[in-house]
Amino acid sequence: MKEIFPQITLDEKIQFGKPVITGTRVPVEVIVGHIAAGDQMETVMKEYGLTREQILAALKYAAKLVGEELVMAR
């Protein structure tokens, strides 16, 4: 298990090595997808047994990745 961001870890034995919330099997992409679809933070927290801080960690990690992405205009 390797922490790649605060509260976000990678473990090849959990969710095929995708980033998950530390101590859970909940992938970051699932959390971000729910929020992007318009689900309330409280709903996601309840459904997956997460804290507000864990949800925010997933969003911050996603924002960091997007901020590092280089997109070439055509």
TIKOLTI-888564 format. One record per atom (N, C-alpha, C, O): residue number from 0; residue in one letter; atom name; x, z, y. Coordinates in pm, 1 decimal. Atoms other than C-alpha are relative to their C-alpha. Layout:
REM residues N
+-----+------+------+----------+----------+----------+
: seq : type : atom :       xx :       zz :       yy :
+-----+------+------+----------+----------+----------+
: NUM :    a :   CA :        X :        Z :        Y :
...
+-----+------+------+----------+----------+----------+
This chain:
REM residues 74
+-----+------+------+----------+----------+----------+
: seq : type : atom :       xx :       zz :       yy :
+-----+------+------+----------+----------+----------+
:   0 :    m :    N :     84.9 :      0.0 :   -117.7 :
:   0 :    m :   CA :      0.0 :      0.0 :      0.0 :
:   0 :    m :    C :     89.3 :      0.0 :    123.9 :
:   0 :    m :    O :    188.4 :     72.8 :    130.9 :
:   1 :    k :    N :    -79.4 :     11.4 :   -122.7 :
:   1 :    k :   CA :    131.5 :    -94.7 :    344.1 :
:   1 :    k :    C :    -92.7 :      2.0 :    120.2 :
:   1 :    k :    O :   -187.1 :    -76.5 :    128.5 :
:   2 :    e :    N :     77.8 :     -2.4 :   -124.2 :
:   2 :    e :   CA :    -11.3 :      0.3 :    681.7 :
:   2 :    e :    C :     53.8 :   -109.7 :     90.7 :
:   2 :    e :    O :    172.6 :   -112.9 :    122.8 :
:   3 :    i :    N :    -42.4 :    111.9 :    -84.8 :
:   3 :    i :   CA :     -4.8 :   -311.9 :    898.3 :
:   3 :    i :    C :    -47.3 :     16.3 :    144.0 :
:   3 :    i :    O :     -6.0 :    -58.0 :    233.0 :
:   4 :    f :    N :     57.9 :    -28.9 :   -131.0 :
:   4 :    f :   CA :   -196.6 :   -169.2 :   1194.6 :
:   4 :    f :    C :    -62.1 :    138.3 :    -15.0 :
:   4 :    f :    O :    -99.3 :    175.5 :   -126.3 :
:   5 :    p :    N :     62.4 :   -131.3 :     16.7 :
:   5 :    p :   CA :   -333.7 :    177.4 :   1269.5 :
:   5 :    p :    C :   -136.6 :    -10.1 :    -69.8 :
:   5 :    p :    O :   -225.7 :    -81.3 :    -23.6 :
:   6 :    q :    N :    121.0 :     -6.5 :     81.5 :
:   6 :    q :   CA :   -605.9 :    245.2 :   1008.0 :
:   6 :    q :    C :    -29.7 :   -127.1 :    -79.6 :
:   6 :    q :    O :   -138.0 :   -140.0 :   -136.8 :
:   7 :    i :    N :     18.0 :    123.7 :     75.7 :
:   7 :    i :   CA :   -558.2 :   -100.2 :    848.3 :
:   7 :    i :    C :    116.0 :    -12.3 :   -100.0 :
:   7 :    i :    O :    232.9 :     -3.4 :    -62.3 :
:   8 :    t :    N :   -103.6 :     10.5 :    101.6 :
:   8 :    t :   CA :   -372.7 :   -143.6 :    519.5 :
:   8 :    t :    C :    -17.6 :   -124.1 :    -87.0 :
:   8 :    t :    O :   -124.5 :   -184.9 :    -93.4 :
:   9 :    l :    N :     -1.4 :    107.4 :     99.7 :
:   9 :    l :   CA :   -279.4 :   -409.5 :    266.5 :
:   9 :    l :    C :     42.9 :     61.5 :   -132.8 :
:   9 :    l :    O :    134.8 :    143.2 :   -137.7 :
:  10 :    d :    N :    -37.6 :    -40.6 :    134.6 :
:  10 :    d :   CA :   -265.0 :   -346.8 :   -106.2 :
:  10 :    d :    C :    -44.1 :   -112.8 :    -92.2 :
:  10 :    d :    O :   -162.8 :   -144.3 :   -100.4 :
:  11 :    e :    N :     34.2 :    114.9 :     84.5 :
:  11 :    e :   CA :   -248.1 :   -634.6 :   -351.7 :
:  11 :    e :    C :   -101.0 :     35.0 :   -107.8 :
:  11 :    e :    O :   -163.4 :    -54.7 :   -164.6 :
:  12 :    k :    N :     95.1 :    -43.1 :    102.4 :
:  12 :    k :   CA :   -461.9 :   -428.9 :   -591.4 :
:  12 :    k :    C :   -140.5 :     24.4 :     55.9 :
:  12 :    k :    O :   -234.8 :     47.8 :    -19.6 :
:  13 :    i :    N :    129.4 :    -24.3 :    -64.1 :
:  13 :    i :   CA :   -744.5 :   -385.7 :   -339.9 :
:  13 :    i :    C :    -41.2 :   -124.4 :     77.9 :
:  13 :    i :    O :     31.7 :   -170.1 :    165.9 :
:  14 :    q :    N :     56.1 :    117.1 :    -68.6 :
:  14 :    q :   CA :   -958.0 :   -681.5 :   -225.7 :
:  14 :    q :    C :     99.6 :   -116.1 :      8.1 :
:  14 :    q :    O :    107.3 :   -185.8 :    109.3 :
:  15 :    f :    N :    -94.2 :    111.7 :     10.8 :
:  15 :    f :   CA :   -688.9 :   -928.6 :   -335.6 :
:  15 :    f :    C :    104.6 :     -0.6 :    111.7 :
:  15 :    f :    O :    153.8 :   -106.6 :    150.6 :
:  16 :    g :    N :   -103.6 :    -11.1 :   -102.3 :
:  16 :    g :   CA :   -447.3 :   -800.1 :    -70.5 :
:  16 :    g :    C :    -46.0 :    -29.6 :    141.5 :
:  16 :    g :    O :     36.3 :    -42.9 :    232.1 :
:  17 :    k :    N :     51.3 :     22.9 :   -135.3 :
:  17 :    k :   CA :   -675.6 :   -863.1 :    226.2 :
:  17 :    k :    C :      5.4 :    131.2 :     79.5 :
:  17 :    k :    O :      2.0 :    239.3 :     20.7 :
:  18 :    p :    N :     -0.9 :   -121.7 :    -81.8 :
:  18 :    p :   CA :   -660.9 :   -619.2 :    520.3 :
:  18 :    p :    C :   -131.0 :     78.4 :    -16.9 :
:  18 :    p :    O :   -240.4 :     23.0 :     -5.8 :
:  19 :    v :    N :    115.5 :    -88.4 :     15.6 :
:  19 :    v :   CA :   -893.1 :   -323.6 :    461.1 :
:  19 :    v :    C :     19.2 :    123.6 :     85.8 :
:  19 :    v :    O :    129.7 :    154.0 :    130.7 :
:  20 :    i :    N :     -7.3 :   -128.4 :    -67.7 :
:  20 :    i :   CA :   -977.3 :     -0.9 :    636.3 :
:  20 :    i :    C :     71.9 :     96.6 :    -93.5 :
:  20 :    i :    O :     36.0 :    108.0 :   -210.7 :
:  21 :    t :    N :    -78.4 :    -93.1 :     80.0 :
:  21 :    t :   CA :   -726.6 :    257.5 :    513.4 :
:  21 :    t :    C :    -89.5 :     99.0 :    -72.7 :
:  21 :    t :    O :   -179.5 :    158.5 :    -13.4 :
:  22 :    g :    N :     74.9 :    -95.1 :     80.8 :
:  22 :    g :   CA :   -865.1 :    468.5 :    231.0 :
:  22 :    g :    C :   -133.1 :    -51.8 :    -50.6 :
:  22 :    g :    O :   -209.4 :     22.3 :   -112.5 :
:  23 :    t :    N :    125.8 :     60.8 :     45.2 :
:  23 :    t :   CA :  -1152.7 :    228.0 :    161.2 :
:  23 :    t :    C :     30.7 :   -133.3 :    -66.0 :
:  23 :    t :    O :    146.1 :   -175.2 :    -74.2 :
:  24 :    r :    N :    -11.6 :    136.6 :     52.4 :
:  24 :    r :   CA :  -1214.7 :   -107.1 :     -3.6 :
:  24 :    r :    C :    -72.4 :    -97.5 :     93.6 :
:  24 :    r :    O :   -103.2 :   -210.1 :     54.7 :
:  25 :    v :    N :     76.9 :     80.2 :    -95.3 :
:  25 :    v :   CA :  -1390.7 :   -241.5 :    307.5 :
:  25 :    v :    C :     94.4 :    -92.3 :     77.5 :
:  25 :    v :    O :    178.2 :    -45.2 :    154.4 :
:  26 :    p :    N :    -85.5 :     94.8 :    -71.2 :
:  26 :    p :   CA :  -1224.3 :   -559.9 :    435.9 :
:  26 :    p :    C :    -32.7 :     -7.1 :    149.5 :
:  26 :    p :    O :   -148.0 :      4.8 :    190.7 :
:  27 :    v :    N :     16.2 :     16.9 :   -144.6 :
:  27 :    v :   CA :  -1169.5 :   -603.3 :    808.1 :
:  27 :    v :    C :    -95.5 :   -115.4 :     28.2 :
:  27 :    v :    O :   -179.8 :   -105.2 :    117.3 :
:  28 :    e :    N :     83.6 :    117.8 :    -25.9 :
:  28 :    e :   CA :  -1336.5 :   -945.2 :    788.2 :
:  28 :    e :    C :   -148.5 :     30.7 :    -16.0 :
:  28 :    e :    O :   -231.1 :    -28.5 :     53.5 :
:  29 :    v :    N :    140.6 :    -37.1 :     19.2 :
:  29 :    v :   CA :  -1660.6 :   -787.1 :    664.0 :
:  29 :    v :    C :    -51.6 :     73.5 :    123.3 :
:  29 :    v :    O :   -161.7 :     46.1 :    171.0 :
:  30 :    i :    N :     40.3 :    -76.1 :   -118.8 :
:  30 :    i :   CA :  -1673.8 :   -545.4 :    956.6 :
:  30 :    i :    C :    -15.9 :    -93.0 :    119.7 :
:  30 :    i :    O :   -117.4 :    -89.7 :    189.3 :
:  31 :    v :    N :      4.3 :     92.1 :   -114.1 :
:  31 :    v :   CA :  -1592.6 :   -813.4 :   1213.5 :
:  31 :    v :    C :   -117.2 :    -97.1 :    -15.0 :
:  31 :    v :    O :   -183.5 :   -129.8 :     83.5 :
:  32 :    g :    N :    112.8 :     89.9 :     24.5 :
:  32 :    g :   CA :  -1847.7 :  -1045.3 :   1054.6 :
:  32 :    g :    C :   -133.5 :     63.4 :     32.6 :
:  32 :    g :    O :   -219.9 :     -1.0 :     92.3 :
:  33 :    h :    N :    125.4 :    -69.9 :    -31.3 :
:  33 :    h :   CA :  -2124.6 :   -787.0 :   1080.3 :
:  33 :    h :    C :    -18.8 :     15.8 :    150.6 :
:  33 :    h :    O :   -127.4 :     -8.4 :    203.3 :
:  34 :    i :    N :      9.6 :    -18.3 :   -145.4 :
:  34 :    i :   CA :  -2047.0 :   -712.3 :   1444.8 :
:  34 :    i :    C :    -26.0 :   -135.3 :     67.4 :
:  34 :    i :    O :   -107.7 :   -144.0 :    159.1 :
:  35 :    a :    N :     19.3 :    133.9 :    -56.7 :
:  35 :    a :   CA :  -2023.5 :  -1086.3 :   1524.1 :
:  35 :    a :    C :   -141.9 :    -50.6 :    -23.0 :
:  35 :    a :    O :   -195.2 :   -126.3 :     58.1 :
:  36 :    a :    N :    137.2 :     42.1 :     31.6 :
:  36 :    a :   CA :  -2363.1 :  -1137.5 :   1359.8 :
:  36 :    a :    C :   -104.0 :     78.5 :     80.2 :
:  36 :    a :    O :   -223.7 :     50.8 :     72.5 :
:  37 :    g :    N :     92.2 :    -76.1 :    -83.7 :
:  37 :    g :   CA :  -2511.8 :   -885.1 :   1600.4 :
:  37 :    g :    C :    -42.3 :    134.3 :    -55.6 :
:  37 :    g :    O :   -125.9 :    202.4 :      3.9 :
:  38 :    d :    N :     33.9 :   -131.8 :     54.8 :
:  38 :    d :   CA :  -2531.3 :   -579.7 :   1376.0 :
:  38 :    d :    C :     54.0 :    109.4 :     90.6 :
:  38 :    d :    O :    162.6 :     96.9 :    147.1 :
:  39 :    q :    N :    -42.2 :   -114.8 :    -80.5 :
:  39 :    q :   CA :  -2510.5 :   -250.2 :   1560.0 :
:  39 :    q :    C :    112.2 :     74.3 :    -71.1 :
:  39 :    q :    O :    115.4 :     80.1 :   -194.0 :
:  40 :    m :    N :   -110.8 :    -74.3 :     56.5 :
:  40 :    m :   CA :  -2195.5 :    -44.7 :   1509.8 :
:  40 :    m :    C :    -50.5 :    112.7 :    -90.8 :
:  40 :    m :    O :      6.0 :    137.1 :   -197.4 :
:  41 :    e :    N :     55.3 :   -111.0 :     78.0 :
:  41 :    e :   CA :  -2405.9 :    246.3 :   1383.3 :
:  41 :    e :    C :    -51.3 :    -47.3 :   -136.1 :
:  41 :    e :    O :    -39.3 :     24.2 :   -235.6 :
:  42 :    t :    N :     49.3 :     56.3 :    125.6 :
:  42 :    t :   CA :  -2563.2 :     22.9 :   1117.8 :
:  42 :    t :    C :    115.7 :    -26.3 :    -95.7 :
:  42 :    t :    O :    107.4 :      6.0 :   -214.2 :
:  43 :    v :    N :   -117.0 :     29.4 :     82.2 :
:  43 :    v :   CA :  -2223.6 :    -90.9 :    990.9 :
:  43 :    v :    C :     64.6 :    130.6 :    -47.2 :
:  43 :    v :    O :    106.4 :    141.7 :   -162.4 :
:  44 :    m :    N :    -55.6 :   -130.4 :     36.1 :
:  44 :    m :   CA :  -2095.9 :    267.3 :    996.2 :
:  44 :    m :    C :    -77.0 :     61.1 :   -116.1 :
:  44 :    m :    O :    -18.1 :    110.0 :   -212.5 :
:  45 :    k :    N :     84.8 :    -59.7 :    102.9 :
:  45 :    k :   CA :  -2388.4 :    384.6 :    787.4 :
:  45 :    k :    C :      9.8 :    -77.2 :   -132.0 :
:  45 :    k :    O :     20.4 :    -16.9 :   -238.8 :
:  46 :    e :    N :     -1.7 :     82.8 :    120.2 :
:  46 :    e :   CA :  -2380.6 :     92.1 :    542.7 :
:  46 :    e :    C :    128.9 :     16.2 :    -80.2 :
:  46 :    e :    O :    125.9 :     15.3 :   -203.3 :
:  47 :    y :    N :   -128.9 :     -5.3 :     68.3 :
:  47 :    y :   CA :  -2009.2 :    128.3 :    463.6 :
:  47 :    y :    C :     65.7 :    138.1 :      3.2 :
:  47 :    y :    O :    176.7 :    154.4 :    -47.5 :
:  48 :    g :    N :    -56.1 :   -135.3 :     -5.0 :
:  48 :    g :   CA :  -1953.3 :    499.9 :    529.9 :
:  48 :    g :    C :    125.1 :      9.1 :     85.3 :
:  48 :    g :    O :    220.4 :     78.9 :     50.5 :
:  49 :    l :    N :   -115.7 :      4.5 :    -88.9 :
:  49 :    l :   CA :  -1713.5 :    433.0 :    816.9 :
:  49 :    l :    C :    -25.6 :     79.5 :    127.7 :
:  49 :    l :    O :   -139.3 :    113.7 :    160.2 :
:  50 :    t :    N :     10.4 :    -66.2 :   -130.1 :
:  50 :    t :   CA :  -1641.5 :    606.8 :   1145.5 :
:  50 :    t :    C :      6.9 :   -104.6 :    110.4 :
:  50 :    t :    O :     44.7 :   -219.6 :     88.0 :
:  51 :    r :    N :     -9.8 :     86.9 :   -117.7 :
:  51 :    r :   CA :  -1661.7 :    457.9 :   1491.3 :
:  51 :    r :    C :    145.5 :    -45.2 :     19.7 :
:  51 :    r :    O :    171.5 :   -161.2 :     51.6 :
:  52 :    e :    N :   -141.6 :     30.5 :    -17.9 :
:  52 :    e :   CA :  -1281.4 :    474.2 :   1509.6 :
:  52 :    e :    C :     47.0 :   -106.7 :    -99.9 :
:  52 :    e :    O :    129.2 :   -191.8 :    -65.8 :
:  53 :    q :    N :    -36.9 :    100.3 :     99.4 :
:  53 :    q :   CA :  -1248.8 :    271.9 :   1189.1 :
:  53 :    q :    C :    -54.1 :   -138.3 :     36.7 :
:  53 :    q :    O :     14.7 :   -239.0 :     19.8 :
:  54 :    i :    N :     58.0 :    127.1 :    -44.6 :
:  54 :    i :   CA :  -1483.6 :      2.5 :   1320.4 :
:  54 :    i :    C :     82.4 :    -56.6 :    115.6 :
:  54 :    i :    O :    114.8 :   -175.3 :    117.7 :
:  55 :    l :    N :    -79.3 :     44.7 :   -114.6 :
:  55 :    l :   CA :  -1288.8 :    -13.2 :   1645.7 :
:  55 :    l :    C :    139.1 :    -44.7 :    -42.6 :
:  55 :    l :    O :    193.2 :   -139.0 :     15.2 :
:  56 :    a :    N :   -131.1 :     41.8 :     50.5 :
:  56 :    a :   CA :   -959.7 :    -34.6 :   1453.1 :
:  56 :    a :    C :     -8.0 :   -141.7 :    -56.5 :
:  56 :    a :    O :     82.3 :   -222.5 :    -34.5 :
:  57 :    a :    N :     17.4 :    134.9 :     55.0 :
:  57 :    a :   CA :  -1092.2 :   -341.3 :   1269.2 :
:  57 :    a :    C :    -12.0 :   -102.9 :    111.8 :
:  57 :    a :    O :     47.4 :   -210.4 :    104.0 :
:  58 :    l :    N :     16.6 :     92.5 :   -112.2 :
:  58 :    l :   CA :  -1196.5 :   -504.5 :   1595.9 :
:  58 :    l :    C :    130.3 :    -17.9 :     77.4 :
:  58 :    l :    O :    162.6 :   -129.1 :    119.3 :
:  59 :    k :    N :   -128.3 :      8.7 :    -70.3 :
:  59 :    k :   CA :   -863.2 :   -423.3 :   1762.6 :
:  59 :    k :    C :     99.1 :    -84.0 :    -80.1 :
:  59 :    k :    O :    174.1 :   -163.4 :    -23.3 :
:  60 :    y :    N :    -89.4 :     78.7 :     85.3 :
:  60 :    y :   CA :   -674.7 :   -568.3 :   1466.2 :
:  60 :    y :    C :    -35.8 :   -148.7 :      8.5 :
:  60 :    y :    O :     52.5 :   -233.6 :     20.3 :
:  61 :    a :    N :     44.4 :    139.5 :    -10.5 :
:  61 :    a :   CA :   -883.0 :   -887.0 :   1479.2 :
:  61 :    a :    C :     38.7 :    -58.3 :    135.9 :
:  61 :    a :    O :     82.7 :   -173.0 :    143.9 :
:  62 :    a :    N :    -37.0 :     46.5 :   -133.6 :
:  62 :    a :   CA :   -823.3 :   -914.2 :   1854.6 :
:  62 :    a :    C :    149.9 :    -27.2 :      9.0 :
:  62 :    a :    O :    192.6 :   -124.3 :     71.5 :
:  63 :    k :    N :   -145.4 :     19.0 :      1.8 :
:  63 :    k :   CA :   -449.2 :   -874.3 :   1799.1 :
:  63 :    k :    C :     35.4 :   -131.5 :    -68.6 :
:  63 :    k :    O :    119.3 :   -206.6 :    -18.9 :
:  64 :    l :    N :    -28.2 :    124.1 :     71.6 :
:  64 :    l :   CA :   -448.8 :  -1158.3 :   1545.4 :
:  64 :    l :    C :    -35.8 :   -123.1 :     82.7 :
:  64 :    l :    O :     39.8 :   -220.0 :     87.5 :
:  65 :    v :    N :     43.5 :    112.8 :    -82.7 :
:  65 :    v :   CA :   -642.2 :  -1389.3 :   1774.6 :
:  65 :    v :    C :     94.7 :    -17.2 :    118.7 :
:  65 :    v :    O :    126.7 :   -129.2 :    158.4 :
:  66 :    g :    N :    -93.2 :      4.7 :   -113.8 :
:  66 :    g :   CA :   -410.8 :  -1300.0 :   2062.1 :
:  66 :    g :    C :    134.1 :    -59.6 :    -35.0 :
:  66 :    g :    O :    202.6 :   -114.0 :     51.7 :
:  67 :    e :    N :   -127.2 :     53.9 :     44.5 :
:  67 :    e :   CA :   -110.7 :  -1404.1 :   1855.5 :
:  67 :    e :    C :     -8.7 :   -144.2 :    -46.3 :
:  67 :    e :    O :     93.5 :   -209.6 :    -67.1 :
:  68 :    e :    N :     19.6 :    135.8 :     52.7 :
:  68 :    e :   CA :   -260.8 :  -1733.7 :   1740.3 :
:  68 :    e :    C :     34.6 :   -102.8 :    105.0 :
:  68 :    e :    O :     -1.8 :    -88.9 :    221.8 :
:  69 :    l :    N :    -35.5 :    109.9 :    -88.1 :
:  69 :    l :   CA :   -120.6 :  -2049.1 :   1891.4 :
:  69 :    l :    C :    -87.6 :   -119.2 :    -38.6 :
:  69 :    l :    O :    -82.9 :   -166.9 :   -152.0 :
:  70 :    v :    N :     88.8 :    113.6 :     25.5 :
:  70 :    v :   CA :   -376.1 :  -2328.6 :   1922.3 :
:  70 :    v :    C :     51.5 :   -118.2 :     78.9 :
:  70 :    v :    O :     73.1 :   -109.9 :    199.8 :
:  71 :    m :    N :    -50.7 :    120.3 :    -63.5 :
:  71 :    m :   CA :   -254.4 :  -2677.2 :   1994.5 :
:  71 :    m :    C :   -118.4 :    -87.1 :     44.9 :
:  71 :    m :    O :   -203.8 :   -122.8 :    -36.2 :
:  72 :    a :    N :    104.6 :     88.6 :    -50.5 :
:  72 :    a :   CA :   -481.8 :  -2886.4 :   2217.7 :
:  72 :    a :    C :     34.1 :   -143.7 :    -42.0 :
:  72 :    a :    O :    150.6 :   -183.3 :    -45.4 :
:  73 :    r :    N :    -22.4 :    138.8 :     42.9 :
:  73 :    r :   CA :   -527.3 :  -3243.3 :   2101.9 :
:  73 :    r :    C :    -43.1 :    -95.5 :    106.3 :
:  73 :    r :    O :    -32.0 :   -216.8 :     88.4 :
+-----+------+------+----------+----------+----------+
